[in-house]
């Protein structure tokens, strides 16, 4: 066999290495979000504190892509969440608790993704909620009852996302439960679709999670332990023992000049309460209907103001009369540079009706519970935040 001259072999080797490098890219990115907060009623007391990741979760991650040719590419993402106030890990101590996945994509059909990732309701409807825009998680719906704000990330998920067909995209996700001898336990699946045509955006989504509060269930995915998840928000703590958690959501937005008007709606059901732990509400179904209207105005390319109103209604379950939540949000966001902005957010929530305790045995007046905060001791709660966010 004829051998190549040594010099030529070196040149070809370098050329091959350069070609391989050109087809693969890896990037480090992140967000640091810090700010000062005032809470008028945190379990009965005023609270002043510094917290991280309200407008956008503080994070860092690696994103990489390899072009395989012929319209195929492999992508991976490892994203860590952290608390910038004290340096601790977010998402219950998970190293890559926000997202961790690898995908194979085709420019002709779409992408298949494997790992820890967001469900279809988050992908197609969540971005239309004010909590995913200028309001941060404190402006999400009470207790993030419909998961629009992505409180619960899905483990062990297989997801398909279509390519864009003249503004239409669609997808679905399935998460295996991983429980021997019980195919349905802990399984989660979702479907969704989105459509964009100029200034008009529309999204719809469906989410179904079995035994969500058990070990390995949807509500327990933000932890490193294998114990069952304790739902702390009083909005639906009394229904977490349900056999099935279901969300049907839809939203839309229209941009007219510098102004954008948006709406979202969700119907949330907790089927078969008491199926996973003892409850005085055995077999009953709890329902929440949530509606939001939001508005934002781009005063200048660097200055944004927004306002929104949200109404949540829980049905009567057992001896309770159900709960109601009225929530108003205001915000302003100013970009100092392309990567850095300062912002202020204010949220007021009023709760009425009755809430159910974790075991369903106790009925009490509903308490205000702004998402991500310790619930109020009364039916009212106000929080305000001034923060700074830097993206890299």
VOPAGU-2260 file (C-alpha; in pm, 1 decimal, decimal comma):
REM VOPAGU-2260
SITE   aa  ch    i         X         Y         Z
SITE  UNK   A    0       0,0       0,0       0,0
SITE  UNK   A    1     135,8     338,9     -93,5
SITE  UNK   A    2     191,3     569,5     205,3
SITE  UNK   A    3     140,4     945,1     211,7
SITE  UNK   A    4     441,7    1163,2     276,2
SITE  UNK   A    5     460,3    1269,1     640,2
SITE  UNK   A    6     412,1    1639,2     558,7
SITE  UNK   A    7      98,7    1567,0     358,5
SITE  UNK   A    8     -41,8    1350,6     638,2
SITE  UNK   A    9       5,5    1635,6     886,1
SITE  UNK   A   10    -167,7    1884,3     653,4
SITE  UNK   A   11    -462,2    1650,0     599,4
SITE  UNK   A   12    -486,7    1582,6     971,3
SITE  UNK   A   13    -498,9    1952,9    1051,9
SITE  UNK   A   14    -755,3    2010,4     776,2
SITE  UNK   A   15    -974,9    1731,1     911,9
SITE  UNK   A   16    -950,5    1868,3    1264,3
SITE  UNK   A   17   -1046,4    2216,9    1143,3
SITE  UNK   A   18   -1342,7    2075,3     950,5
SITE  UNK   A   19   -1466,7    1883,3    1254,6
SITE  UNK   A   20   -1426,2    2192,7    1469,8
SITE  UNK   A   21   -1621,0    2406,1    1221,6
SITE  UNK   A   22   -1914,5    2162,4    1234,3
SITE  UNK   A   23   -1936,1    2162,3    1615,4
SITE  UNK   A   24   -2003,0    2454,8    1849,2
SITE  UNK   A   25   -2032,4    2478,2    2227,9
SITE  UNK   A   26   -2133,6    2793,6    2415,6
SITE  UNK   A   27   -2141,5    2893,3    2781,0
SITE  UNK   A   28   -2428,5    3126,6    2876,4
SITE  UNK   A   29   -2616,0    3246,6    3181,3
SITE  UNK   A   30   -2829,2    3498,5    3371,1
SITE  UNK   A   31   -2777,3    3658,9    3711,9
SITE  UNK   A   32   -3093,2    3821,6    3851,6
SITE  UNK   A   33   -3080,0    3988,2    4194,4
SITE  UNK   A   34   -3311,4    4228,2    4371,4
SITE  UNK   A   35   -3466,4    4369,4    4688,6
SITE  UNK   A   36   -3819,2    4265,6    4791,4
SITE  UNK   A   37   -4092,6    4383,5    5022,9
SITE  UNK   A   38   -4372,2    4144,5    5127,8
SITE  UNK   A   39   -4651,4    4299,6    5336,3
SITE  UNK   A   40   -4764,4    3969,1    5486,4
SITE  UNK   A   41   -4530,1    3669,4    5494,7
SITE  UNK   A   42   -4709,5    3428,3    5727,0
SITE  UNK   A   43   -4833,5    3722,2    5934,1
SITE  UNK   A   44   -4528,7    3949,9    5928,8
SITE  UNK   A   45   -4369,7    4208,4    5702,6
SITE  UNK   A   46   -4062,8    4076,7    5521,2
SITE  UNK   A   47   -3774,3    4264,0    5359,5
SITE  UNK   A   48   -3515,2    4051,2    5184,6
SITE  UNK   A   49   -3279,0    4001,1    4891,8
SITE  UNK   A   50   -3373,7    3723,5    4650,5
SITE  UNK   A   51   -3249,1    3583,7    4321,5
SITE  UNK   A   52   -3408,8    3486,8    3992,8
SITE  UNK   A   53   -3751,3    3653,7    4006,8
SITE  UNK   A   54   -3775,6    3812,5    3661,7
SITE  UNK   A   55   -3566,3    3535,0    3505,7
SITE  UNK   A   56   -3425,1    3240,3    3695,0
SITE  UNK   A   57   -3054,3    3284,9    3770,1
SITE  UNK   A   58   -2869,3    3018,1    3571,4
SITE  UNK   A   59   -2565,2    2908,8    3378,4
SITE  UNK   A   60   -2540,3    2639,8    3118,9
SITE  UNK   A   61   -2372,3    2478,6    2822,3
SITE  UNK   A   62   -2533,7    2462,5    2481,5
SITE  UNK   A   63   -2377,9    2267,6    2195,4
SITE  UNK   A   64   -2460,4    2169,1    1837,6
SITE  UNK   A   65   -2301,2    1929,1    1592,4
SITE  UNK   A   66   -2397,6    1950,3    1225,8
SITE  UNK   A   67   -2422,5    1597,9    1083,6
SITE  UNK   A   68   -2495,2    1713,9     728,7
SITE  UNK   A   69   -2799,8    1647,5     516,4
SITE  UNK   A   70   -3017,2    1870,8     735,7
SITE  UNK   A   71   -2946,4    1667,3    1052,6
SITE  UNK   A   72   -2791,7    1802,2    1370,9
SITE  UNK   A   73   -2737,9    1694,4    1730,6
SITE  UNK   A   74   -2795,3    1945,6    2009,8
SITE  UNK   A   75   -2736,3    1920,4    2382,9
SITE  UNK   A   76   -2819,2    2154,0    2671,8
SITE  UNK   A   77   -2714,7    2136,9    3037,6
SITE  UNK   A   78   -2865,1    2420,5    3243,0
SITE  UNK   A   79   -2807,8    2482,2    3612,6
SITE  UNK   A   80   -3023,7    2702,4    3832,4
SITE  UNK   A   81   -2874,8    2877,2    4136,1
SITE  UNK   A   82   -2952,0    3131,7    4405,1
SITE  UNK   A   83   -2734,9    3437,2    4354,0
SITE  UNK   A   84   -2808,0    3559,6    4707,6
SITE  UNK   A   85   -2627,2    3272,4    4879,3
SITE  UNK   A   86   -2469,8    3065,4    4599,5
SITE  UNK   A   87   -2680,3    2754,8    4661,3
SITE  UNK   A   88   -2815,6    2526,8    4390,6
SITE  UNK   A   89   -3172,0    2581,4    4270,7
SITE  UNK   A   90   -3438,5    2323,2    4187,6
SITE  UNK   A   91   -3393,5    2139,9    4516,3
SITE  UNK   A   92   -3018,5    2097,3    4478,5
SITE  UNK   A   93   -3010,0    1941,5    4131,7
SITE  UNK   A   94   -2689,0    2022,8    3943,6
SITE  UNK   A   95   -2865,8    2073,5    3611,4
SITE  UNK   A   96   -3213,0    2122,6    3752,6
SITE  UNK   A   97   -3350,5    2359,6    3492,6
SITE  UNK   A   98   -3289,6    2144,5    3183,3
SITE  UNK   A   99   -3065,3    1855,5    3078,1
SITE  UNK   A  100   -3119,7    1695,5    2738,2
SITE  UNK   A  101   -2981,9    1579,1    2406,1
SITE  UNK   A  102   -3170,6    1598,8    2076,2
SITE  UNK   A  103   -3157,3    1486,3    1716,2
SITE  UNK   A  104   -3312,5    1731,2    1472,6
SITE  UNK   A  105   -3406,2    1735,4    1107,1
SITE  UNK   A  106   -3466,0    2058,6     916,3
SITE  UNK   A  107   -3737,6    1879,0     721,0
SITE  UNK   A  108   -3944,9    1721,7    1000,3
SITE  UNK   A  109   -3851,2    1841,4    1347,9
SITE  UNK   A  110   -3658,1    1747,8    1659,3
SITE  UNK   A  111   -3671,4    1457,1    1905,9
SITE  UNK   A  112   -3535,7    1543,1    2252,2
SITE  UNK   A  113   -3452,1    1313,7    2545,7
SITE  UNK   A  114   -3398,4    1418,6    2907,9
SITE  UNK   A  115   -3524,6    1667,1    3165,9
SITE  UNK   A  116   -3725,5    1934,9    2988,1
SITE  UNK   A  117   -4036,4    2153,4    2967,2
SITE  UNK   A  118   -4383,5    2024,1    2884,5
SITE  UNK   A  119   -4592,4    2141,4    2588,2
SITE  UNK   A  120   -4812,2    2375,4    2796,2
SITE  UNK   A  121   -4499,0    2565,1    2900,5
SITE  UNK   A  122   -4363,2    2564,6    2544,5
SITE  UNK   A  123   -4672,9    2691,2    2364,6
SITE  UNK   A  124   -4889,3    2876,0    2622,0
SITE  UNK   A  125   -4661,5    2971,6    2909,4
SITE  UNK   A  126   -4474,0    3235,5    2710,9
SITE  UNK   A  127   -4802,2    3428,4    2671,1
SITE  UNK   A  128   -4850,6    3462,2    3048,8
SITE  UNK   A  129   -4715,0    3779,5    3208,1
SITE  UNK   A  130   -4510,5    3576,5    3456,5
SITE  UNK   A  131   -4294,1    3453,8    3167,9
SITE  UNK   A  132   -4254,4    3806,7    3033,9
SITE  UNK   A  133   -4199,6    4123,6    3240,9
SITE  UNK   A  134   -4366,8    4006,5    3564,3
SITE  UNK   A  135   -4142,7    3722,2    3681,7
SITE  UNK   A  136   -4258,5    3429,3    3891,6
SITE  UNK   A  137   -4430,8    3653,7    4148,5
SITE  UNK   A  138   -4673,2    3756,0    3871,3
SITE  UNK   A  139   -4758,1    3396,9    3779,8
SITE  UNK   A  140   -5102,6    3258,3    3855,6
SITE  UNK   A  141   -5170,0    3173,4    4224,2
SITE  UNK   A  142   -4949,8    2880,7    4321,5
SITE  UNK   A  143   -4868,1    2845,9    3948,7
SITE  UNK   A  144   -5169,9    2616,3    3954,4
SITE  UNK   A  145   -5157,2    2558,0    3577,1
SITE  UNK   A  146   -4774,6    2529,8    3555,5
SITE  UNK   A  147   -4764,5    2808,0    3294,7
SITE  UNK   A  148   -4460,5    2943,5    3482,9
SITE  UNK   A  149   -4286,4    2604,2    3474,4
SITE  UNK   A  150   -4270,0    2538,0    3848,3
SITE  UNK   A  151   -4259,5    2164,0    3772,0
SITE  UNK   A  152   -4008,9    2042,0    3511,2
SITE  UNK   A  153   -4055,2    1693,6    3360,9
SITE  UNK   A  154   -3798,6    1417,4    3411,4
SITE  UNK   A  155   -3734,4    1115,7    3184,1
SITE  UNK   A  156   -3908,2    1291,2    2895,0
SITE  UNK   A  157   -3921,4    1214,2    2524,5
SITE  UNK   A  158   -4035,0    1518,1    2328,2
SITE  UNK   A  159   -4104,3    1592,3    1962,9
SITE  UNK   A  160   -4108,6    1946,5    1824,2
SITE  UNK   A  161   -4206,6    1999,8    1461,7
SITE  UNK   A  162   -4034,9    2224,8    1215,6
SITE  UNK   A  163   -4208,9    2553,3    1131,8
SITE  UNK   A  164   -4483,3    2517,7     869,2
SITE  UNK   A  165   -4574,4    2872,8     758,3
SITE  UNK   A  166   -4597,1    2990,2    1118,3
SITE  UNK   A  167   -4742,9    2668,9    1264,2
SITE  UNK   A  168   -4546,3    2450,7    1504,7
SITE  UNK   A  169   -4666,0    2160,0    1715,9
SITE  UNK   A  170   -4528,7    1897,5    1947,4
SITE  UNK   A  171   -4582,3    1645,3    2220,7
SITE  UNK   A  172   -4401,9    1499,5    2520,6
SITE  UNK   A  173   -4417,3    1169,8    2707,6
SITE  UNK   A  174   -4243,3    1086,9    3034,8
SITE  UNK   A  175   -4221,0     725,2    3144,4
SITE  UNK   A  176   -4314,9     668,6    3506,6
SITE  UNK   A  177   -4032,2     426,2    3579,0
SITE  UNK   A  178   -4224,2     228,0    3840,2
SITE  UNK   A  179   -4191,0    -149,4    3808,5
SITE  UNK   A  180   -4524,0    -325,3    3771,8
SITE  UNK   A  181   -4725,8      -3,2    3739,0
SITE  UNK   A  182   -4713,2     143,1    3388,6
SITE  UNK   A  183   -4924,9     451,8    3458,5
SITE  UNK   A  184   -4783,3     562,0    3794,8
SITE  UNK   A  185   -4591,2     892,9    3767,2
SITE  UNK   A  186   -4626,3     909,5    3387,9
SITE  UNK   A  187   -4667,9    1255,3    3233,3
SITE  UNK   A  188   -4766,5    1349,8    2881,7
SITE  UNK   A  189   -4857,3    1667,6    2697,8
SITE  UNK   A  190   -4949,9    1807,9    2357,7
SITE  UNK   A  191   -4935,9    2158,8    2218,9
SITE  UNK   A  192   -4934,0    2384,1    1915,3
SITE  UNK   A  193   -4847,8    2742,6    1833,2
SITE  UNK   A  194   -4917,5    2974,8    1544,1
SITE  UNK   A  195   -4751,9    3305,2    1455,7
SITE  UNK   A  196   -4863,2    3533,0    1174,0
SITE  UNK   A  197   -4710,7    3879,7    1182,0
SITE  UNK   A  198   -4837,1    4057,1    1496,3
SITE  UNK   A  199   -5066,3    3768,0    1598,0
SITE  UNK   A  200   -4955,9    3480,0    1825,2
SITE  UNK   A  201   -5168,1    3186,4    1941,3
SITE  UNK   A  202   -5084,5    2888,4    2161,7
SITE  UNK   A  203   -5274,6    2586,0    2298,3
SITE  UNK   A  204   -5158,6    2304,8    2524,9
SITE  UNK   A  205   -5263,2    1999,4    2725,8
SITE  UNK   A  206   -5084,7    1838,5    3023,9
SITE  UNK   A  207   -5170,0    1515,2    3206,8
SITE  UNK   A  208   -4968,6    1389,6    3505,4
SITE  UNK   A  209   -5048,1    1075,0    3704,1
SITE  UNK   A  210   -4987,2    1064,0    4083,0
SITE  UNK   A  211   -4812,4    1404,5    4064,4
SITE  UNK   A  212   -4724,9    1438,1    4434,4
SITE  UNK   A  213   -4577,5    1091,3    4487,8
SITE  UNK   A  214   -4206,8    1007,6    4479,3
SITE  UNK   A  215   -4101,4    1054,2    4116,4
SITE  UNK   A  216   -4420,8    1239,6    4025,6
SITE  UNK   A  217   -4435,1    1575,4    3845,5
SITE  UNK   A  218   -4459,3    1790,6    4161,1
SITE  UNK   A  219   -4154,8    1617,3    4311,4
SITE  UNK   A  220   -3912,4    1665,9    4023,5
SITE  UNK   A  221   -3729,9    1957,6    4185,7
SITE  UNK   A  222   -3551,1    1749,3    4447,5
SITE  UNK   A  223   -3254,2    1516,6    4483,4
SITE  UNK   A  224   -3441,8    1286,7    4723,8
SITE  UNK   A  225   -3680,5    1001,5    4647,8
SITE  UNK   A  226   -3943,5    1104,9    4901,7
SITE  UNK   A  227   -4290,7    1217,0    4805,3
SITE  UNK   A  228   -4330,0    1586,0    4725,8
SITE  UNK   A  229   -4490,7    1814,0    4984,8
SITE  UNK   A  230   -4707,7    2074,5    4810,7
SITE  UNK   A  231   -4678,1    2386,7    5023,5
SITE  UNK   A  232   -4900,6    2638,3    4845,3
SITE  UNK   A  233   -5242,4    2654,9    5015,1
SITE  UNK   A  234   -5403,4    2716,1    4674,7
SITE  UNK   A  235   -5416,5    2342,2    4598,6
SITE  UNK   A  236   -5233,2    2163,2    4884,2
SITE  UNK   A  237   -5562,4    1996,5    4975,9
SITE  UNK   A  238   -5584,5    1830,9    4633,6
SITE  UNK   A  239   -5224,7    1711,4    4580,4
SITE  UNK   A  240   -5322,4    1353,5    4669,1
SITE  UNK   A  241   -5511,6    1333,8    4337,7
SITE  UNK   A  242   -5469,6    1041,7    4101,0
SITE  UNK   A  243   -5439,5    1276,4    3800,7
SITE  UNK   A  244   -5343,7    1640,2    3748,1
SITE  UNK   A  245   -5472,3    1783,5    3419,4
SITE  UNK   A  246   -5424,0    2123,1    3252,8
SITE  UNK   A  247   -5593,8    2257,1    2939,8
SITE  UNK   A  248   -5456,2    2595,3    2838,9
SITE  UNK   A  249   -5476,5    2852,0    2560,8
SITE  UNK   A  250   -5349,4    3201,2    2499,9
SITE  UNK   A  251   -5305,5    3468,1    2240,3
SITE  UNK   A  252   -5138,9    3804,5    2184,3
SITE  UNK   A  253   -5162,8    4082,7    1930,4
SITE  UNK   A  254   -4906,5    4358,2    1876,6
SITE  UNK   A  255   -5024,2    4693,4    1745,5
SITE  UNK   A  256   -4736,6    4934,6    1701,2
SITE  UNK   A  257   -4558,2    4961,5    2035,6
SITE  UNK   A  258   -4845,2    4799,5    2228,5
SITE  UNK   A  259   -4912,3    4429,4    2285,1
SITE  UNK   A  260   -5239,4    4291,3    2422,9
SITE  UNK   A  261   -5253,3    3933,8    2551,6
SITE  UNK   A  262   -5493,0    3684,1    2711,6
SITE  UNK   A  263   -5455,5    3337,5    2862,4
SITE  UNK   A  264   -5701,5    3081,3    2994,4
SITE  UNK   A  265   -5657,5    2752,9    3177,0
SITE  UNK   A  266   -5881,2    2480,2    3313,7
SITE  UNK   A  267   -5709,2    2270,9    3581,5
SITE  UNK   A  268   -5847,3    1951,1    3735,7
SITE  UNK   A  269   -5730,8    1729,7    4021,4
SITE  UNK   A  270   -5904,4    1395,7    3960,0
SITE  UNK   A  271   -5948,5    1128,5    4225,3
SITE  UNK   A  272   -5841,4    1318,7    4536,5
SITE  UNK   A  273   -5718,2    1080,4    4806,3
SITE  UNK   A  274   -5580,5     824,2    4562,0
SITE  UNK   A  275   -5220,2     857,3    4682,0
SITE  UNK   A  276   -5264,7     956,4    5049,2
SITE  UNK   A  277   -5553,9     964,3    5297,3
SITE  UNK   A  278   -5801,9    1247,5    5245,7
SITE  UNK   A  279   -6148,5    1338,9    5365,0
SITE  UNK   A  280   -6227,0    1423,4    5000,7
SITE  UNK   A  281   -6171,9    1070,4    4867,6
SITE  UNK   A  282   -6275,1    1035,4    4503,8
SITE  UNK   A  283   -6375,2    1397,7    4450,0
SITE  UNK   A  284   -6248,8    1626,4    4172,9
SITE  UNK   A  285   -6125,4    1982,8    4226,8
SITE  UNK   A  286   -6137,4    2231,4    3938,8
SITE  UNK   A  287   -5972,2    2569,7    3886,4
SITE  UNK   A  288   -6051,0    2810,1    3603,8
SITE  UNK   A  289   -5799,7    3087,1    3544,7
SITE  UNK   A  290   -5811,2    3388,3    3310,7
SITE  UNK   A  291   -5552,5    3659,2    3254,1
SITE  UNK   A  292   -5545,1    3978,2    3048,7
SITE  UNK   A  293   -5213,0    4154,8    3004,7
SITE  UNK   A  294   -5072,8    4461,1    2833,3
SITE  UNK   A  295   -4725,0    4594,0    2762,9
SITE  UNK   A  296   -4603,7    4906,6    2590,6
SITE  UNK   A  297   -4257,1    4963,2    2446,5
SITE  UNK   A  298   -4214,3    5333,5    2520,7
SITE  UNK   A  299   -3866,5    5333,1    2368,9
SITE  UNK   A  300   -3646,9    5046,8    2243,3
SITE  UNK   A  301   -3497,1    5029,4    2593,5
SITE  UNK   A  302   -3799,6    5106,3    2815,9
SITE  UNK   A  303   -4099,7    4877,2    2867,4
SITE  UNK   A  304   -4404,2    4914,6    3094,2
SITE  UNK   A  305   -4671,0    4653,4    3161,1
SITE  UNK   A  306   -4995,6    4586,5    3346,4
SITE  UNK   A  307   -5204,5    4271,6    3394,0
SITE  UNK   A  308   -5502,4    4127,7    3580,9
SITE  UNK   A  309   -5562,8    3764,9    3671,4
SITE  UNK   A  310   -5872,9    3588,5    3810,7
SITE  UNK   A  311   -5868,6    3233,7    3948,2
SITE  UNK   A  312   -6179,9    3045,7    4062,3
SITE  UNK   A  313   -6179,2    2712,3    4243,9
SITE  UNK   A  314   -6493,9    2500,4    4253,1
SITE  UNK   A  315   -6679,4    2380,6    4563,0
SITE  UNK   A  316   -6521,7    2058,2    4693,9
SITE  UNK   A  317   -6663,1    1866,4    4989,9
SITE  UNK   A  318   -6798,3    2102,5    5255,3
SITE  UNK   A  319   -6592,9    2395,7    5123,5
SITE  UNK   A  320   -6726,5    2686,0    4919,2
SITE  UNK   A  321   -6429,7    2704,7    4684,1
SITE  UNK   A  322   -6172,3    2984,3    4657,6
SITE  UNK   A  323   -6131,4    3296,1    4446,1
SITE  UNK   A  324   -5819,3    3500,0    4372,0
SITE  UNK   A  325   -5799,0    3846,3    4218,9
SITE  UNK   A  326   -5447,5    3955,0    4124,6
SITE  UNK   A  327   -5314,0    4276,5    3972,6
SITE  UNK   A  328   -4959,3    4331,1    3840,7
SITE  UNK   A  329   -4756,3    4634,0    3730,8
SITE  UNK   A  330   -4403,2    4642,7    3595,1
SITE  UNK   A  331   -4135,8    4854,2    3430,9
SITE  UNK   A  332   -3814,6    4732,2    3268,8
SITE  UNK   A  333   -3527,1    4952,2    3148,3
SITE  UNK   A  334   -3228,3    4818,6    2953,6
SITE  UNK   A  335   -2904,3    4992,9    3044,4
SITE  UNK   A  336   -2728,0    4793,8    2774,1
SITE  UNK   A  337   -2797,5    4500,4    2545,5
SITE  UNK   A  338   -2720,4    4256,0    2827,7
SITE  UNK   A  339   -2818,3    4444,0    3144,5
SITE  UNK   A  340   -3154,4    4578,9    3262,0
SITE  UNK   A  341   -3306,1    4717,4    3581,3
SITE  UNK   A  342   -3670,6    4656,9    3666,2
SITE  UNK   A  343   -3949,4    4705,6    3919,2
SITE  UNK   A  344   -4251,2    4477,2    3974,2
SITE  UNK   A  345   -4553,6    4513,7    4200,4
SITE  UNK   A  346   -4817,1    4245,8    4269,2
SITE  UNK   A  347   -5139,4    4263,1    4472,9
SITE  UNK   A  348   -5353,2    3957,3    4544,6
SITE  UNK   A  349   -5689,0    3926,0    4719,8
SITE  UNK   A  350   -5827,0    3584,2    4815,3
SITE  UNK   A  351   -6179,5    3498,8    4924,2
SITE  UNK   A  352   -6386,8    3187,2    4981,9
SITE  UNK   A  353   -6238,5    2878,7    5147,8
SITE  UNK   A  354   -5926,1    2663,7    5116,7
SITE  UNK   A  355   -5885,6    2297,2    5201,1
SITE  UNK   A  356   -5605,3    2159,6    5419,9
SITE  UNK   A  357   -5357,5    1900,2    5293,9
SITE  UNK   A  358   -5563,0    1603,1    5420,0
SITE  UNK   A  359   -5892,3    1755,3    5314,3
SITE  UNK   A  360   -6024,4    1750,6    5669,4
SITE  UNK   A  361   -6002,1    2120,7    5753,2
SITE  UNK   A  362   -6178,6    2408,4    5580,7
SITE  UNK   A  363   -6049,3    2761,0    5644,9
SITE  UNK   A  364   -6084,6    3108,2    5490,3
SITE  UNK   A  365   -5873,1    3136,5    5177,5
SITE  UNK   A  366   -5535,4    3304,6    5223,9
SITE  UNK   A  367   -5358,7    3511,4    4962,2
SITE  UNK   A  368   -5063,7    3319,9    4816,8
SITE  UNK   A  369   -4854,6    3509,7    4560,1
SITE  UNK   A  370   -4653,8    3253,0    4367,3
SITE  UNK   A  371   -4314,2    3167,1    4513,1
SITE  UNK   A  372   -4375,3    3350,3    4842,7
SITE  UNK   A  373   -4478,9    3238,6    5189,6
SITE  UNK   A  374   -4858,5    3267,1    5199,0
SITE  UNK   A  375   -5029,8    3552,6    5379,0
SITE  UNK   A  376   -5209,4    3501,1    5709,1
SITE  UNK   A  377   -5507,9    3690,0    5564,0
SITE  UNK   A  378   -5686,0    3726,2    5233,2
SITE  UNK   A  379   -5455,0    4005,2    5114,1
SITE  UNK   A  380   -5090,2    4018,6    5013,7
SITE  UNK   A  381   -4875,0    4279,2    4839,8
SITE  UNK   A  382   -4519,2    4238,6    4718,3
SITE  UNK   A  383   -4282,8    4476,7    4540,7
SITE  UNK   A  384   -3940,1    4414,9    4390,4
SITE  UNK   A  385   -3660,8    4624,8    4243,2
SITE  UNK   A  386   -3393,4    4423,4    4067,6
SITE  UNK   A  387   -3110,7    4405,5    3818,1
SITE  UNK   A  388   -3055,5    4133,1    3559,6
SITE  UNK   A  389   -2739,6    4060,7    3361,2
SITE  UNK   A  390   -2719,2    3812,2    3075,9
SITE  UNK   A  391   -2399,3    3662,2    2942,3
